[in-house]
Amino acid sequence: MTAVRDERRCDQLLVIVLGDREAMGQAAADHVAGRMRELLAAQPRVRAVFAAAASQTEFLAALVRAPGIDWSRVEAFHLDEYVGLPRGDARSFGRWLDDHIFSLVRPGRVELMNGAASDPAAESARYGDLLRDGGLDLALIGIGENGHLAFNDPHVADFDDPEAVKPVEIDDMSRHQQVRDGAFPSFDAVPRLAMTVTMSAILAARAISVVVPGPHKAAAVAATLDGPITTSCPASALRRHADAVLFADPPAMSMTAG
């Protein structure tokens, strides 16, 4: 049993703090695996969207090991993709998720955005239609250093976005984060454009699990939990969701009001 260091409510959002990244990832995986098993006992399939980021590594590694999940009945989607990177590119989010979970558990259905599509708006619309066709049972996400969810950076975030997926320009803070996470060798190498699942589609998921480790996320976590609910910190909207849990480690919580 993973020992919980702290547990609190912030509006409707449940916040669970574990002692370190490994414990945080295991606790998040236990929670998500339990929800998956419950859903699969009550319905024919589970539809889940996954974040691709270094912050999710421990969580996904533990989820792969979780027993009792019929992955053949899981339909998997991903949150975002760089414009200009083809499917299978080593730097793409689709490839990252394939390496860290999809190729290991073999979901019955995996739908990926095509970053190399000639018309990103049309590709976003296509992928948005896939998400709308049944909605999302689970959103398995992180929080960016600027408070973004997926690539809903503050300058493009819209809590009531009419689109489910849209092309966006990535802000500089998020591009620097990609370098710090080791995804790209330099700031100039990070693509400027991406396609992202929107805030409205994420918030419409029936349940949300958020995994946020490390000191680089401390300011964003503090803004999420202690600041106003505003698109200047998109993740603050999680406090309004009726079934959302945020898992963090002490460094990520180091700037919160406590």
NORDAKA-V196168 format. One record per pair of residues at least 24 apart in sequence whose C-alpha atoms are under 6 Angstrom apart, sorted by the first residue. I is the first residue (numbers start at 1). J is the second residue. D is the distance in Angstrom with one decimal. If there is no record, write none. Layout:
i=(I & I)
j=(J & J)
d=(D & D)
This chain:
i=(11 & 12 & 12 & 12 & 13 & 13 & 13 & 14 & 15 & 15 & 16 & 17 & 17 & 17 & 18 & 19 & 20 & 22 & 25 & 25 & 26 & 26 & 29 & 29 & 29 & 37 & 45 & 45 & 46 & 47 & 47 & 47 & 47 & 48 & 48 & 48 & 48 & 48 & 49 & 49 & 49 & 49 & 50 & 50 & 51 & 51 & 52 & 52 & 71 & 72 & 72 & 73 & 74 & 74 & 75 & 75 & 76 & 77 & 79 & 79 & 79 & 80 & 80 & 81 & 81 & 81 & 82 & 82 & 83 & 83 & 83 & 84 & 84 & 85 & 85 & 86 & 86 & 87 & 124 & 124 & 128 & 128 & 136 & 137 & 137 & 138 & 138 & 138 & 139 & 139 & 140 & 141 & 142 & 142 & 142 & 145 & 145 & 146 & 147 & 147 & 147 & 147 & 148 & 148 & 151 & 154 & 154 & 157 & 159 & 159 & 160 & 161 & 164 & 164 & 164 & 165 & 165 & 165 & 166 & 166 & 167 & 167 & 168 & 168 & 169 & 207 & 207 & 208 & 209 & 209 & 210 & 210 & 211 & 212 & 213 & 213 & 213 & 214 & 214 & 215 & 215 & 217 & 218 & 218 & 218 & 218 & 222 & 222)
j=(239 & 239 & 240 & 242 & 239 & 244 & 245 & 245 & 245 & 246 & 247 & 247 & 248 & 249 & 249 & 249 & 249 & 58 & 58 & 59 & 59 & 62 & 59 & 62 & 63 & 69 & 73 & 74 & 74 & 74 & 75 & 136 & 137 & 76 & 136 & 137 & 138 & 139 & 76 & 77 & 78 & 139 & 78 & 140 & 79 & 141 & 93 & 97 & 107 & 107 & 108 & 108 & 107 & 108 & 109 & 110 & 110 & 111 & 150 & 196 & 197 & 195 & 196 & 115 & 194 & 195 & 115 & 194 & 115 & 193 & 194 & 115 & 116 & 115 & 116 & 115 & 116 & 114 & 165 & 166 & 164 & 165 & 205 & 205 & 206 & 205 & 207 & 208 & 205 & 208 & 209 & 210 & 210 & 211 & 212 & 217 & 220 & 220 & 220 & 233 & 234 & 235 & 234 & 235 & 196 & 231 & 232 & 231 & 199 & 200 & 200 & 200 & 197 & 198 & 201 & 196 & 197 & 198 & 195 & 196 & 194 & 195 & 193 & 194 & 193 & 243 & 244 & 244 & 244 & 245 & 246 & 247 & 247 & 248 & 248 & 249 & 252 & 251 & 252 & 251 & 252 & 252 & 252 & 253 & 254 & 255 & 255 & 256)
d=(5.4 & 5.2 & 5.7 & 5.9 & 4.7 & 5.5 & 5.9 & 4.7 & 5.9 & 4.8 & 5.0 & 5.9 & 4.9 & 5.4 & 5.2 & 5.8 & 5.3 & 6.0 & 4.8 & 3.7 & 6.0 & 5.5 & 5.6 & 5.7 & 4.8 & 5.9 & 4.9 & 5.7 & 4.8 & 6.0 & 4.7 & 5.2 & 5.2 & 5.2 & 5.8 & 5.9 & 4.6 & 5.8 & 5.8 & 4.5 & 5.0 & 5.0 & 4.8 & 5.0 & 5.5 & 4.9 & 5.5 & 5.9 & 4.7 & 5.1 & 4.0 & 5.5 & 5.3 & 5.6 & 4.6 & 6.0 & 4.7 & 5.2 & 5.8 & 6.0 & 5.3 & 5.5 & 4.3 & 6.0 & 5.5 & 5.3 & 5.6 & 4.2 & 4.6 & 5.4 & 4.8 & 5.3 & 4.7 & 5.0 & 5.3 & 5.3 & 4.6 & 6.0 & 5.1 & 5.2 & 4.8 & 5.0 & 4.8 & 5.5 & 4.9 & 5.8 & 5.0 & 5.6 & 6.0 & 4.7 & 5.0 & 4.9 & 5.1 & 5.1 & 5.7 & 5.2 & 5.6 & 5.8 & 4.9 & 4.8 & 5.6 & 5.4 & 5.3 & 6.0 & 5.6 & 5.5 & 4.9 & 5.8 & 5.3 & 5.3 & 5.3 & 5.4 & 5.8 & 5.4 & 5.2 & 5.4 & 4.3 & 5.4 & 5.5 & 5.6 & 5.6 & 4.2 & 5.7 & 5.5 & 4.6 & 5.0 & 5.8 & 4.5 & 5.8 & 5.1 & 4.5 & 6.0 & 4.9 & 4.9 & 5.3 & 5.3 & 5.4 & 5.1 & 4.8 & 4.7 & 5.0 & 5.4 & 4.3 & 5.7 & 6.0 & 5.6 & 5.7 & 4.5)
